[in-house]
């Protein structure tokens, strides 16, 4: 089961249609079972039961998650595959000692993949949809997978399958979520 | 309190329905473009969107635009700012499904005005969405076709299960977007669960030539449900 975590400011919000349902739909069409849960309702049992976890993005003005990093301390010890999208990437950065920094990007932009990983594949350029007011600094123990310092597009924990991407894969890059589902199966 | 960007087509009506399910909708914002090939705004029958607003019992703010590509954005920004002033909206709702062009521009306008932006149909499976419209009781007619191989029979047709099956075939064979977001199809909504009254078309004119056709609503009335 893939656990799809809703990071929007409240459960069952209007933003859920936009930031959670499209990701859950990709997971479902990839043939993986999934459960959706709001970050305020996460339980140790759900996290334990999940084979992989996806932290979804939020609306541009929705930054409540950044004030509730305490609710995400479980990520520090996670060993299973985790894909953190946009707001989720910011949470992962903060949990591991990086910083959430002002950085606005809206729309399609080129993304340079600089390091080969099981999730994003070999180095090359892709185009991705951005919708964020904040980016991240690289936390200790992580490697830049796409972009560069100051404009990190994707990172990975050096020793664990924990990935962060700042772009929204539901737009033109559904393959990223599909490959993540594949990581869980393997 | 939210304002819904509203053309009278199915996407803006259904986005409004989803917004009403979760939040309060203060007004509908309709941009009336003089350009029939507007990049941003649905144009056929948009002048009749006032009927739908009245049928739904929601105030409507209409705003003109000459429909030139980038000037449209400035007009849209002014309209949204006016809605914020007049109705106190804190956010904007759109019916964008796949269009990054539309979505990114509206996101930038909302950010500039410090407003929330909601796209509750974003990336929705288009055939599933059409089925949802029908099963939830929306009466949607096709008021414009603009792509091969859509013939005259499509103009004025009601979206029902049989028509959705035909759209699925066209999607597979010709790459037509079933919801018409690529500009292949324009629609108008006559009734639905958020309508207090339904719309009865009394007189309409159909034009069709070379896979481009329109149904222009000349006269219509509201009928008690």
Interface residues (C-beta under 8 A of the other chain):
Chain A: X12 X13 X14 X15 X17 X18 X21 X22 X25 X59 X60 X61 X62 X104 X106 X107 X108 X129 X131 X133 X170 X171 X172
Chain B: X18 X19 X22 X23 X91 X93 X100 X104 X107 X108 X110 X111 X114 X115 X116 X117 X118 X119 X120 X121 X122 X123 X124 X125
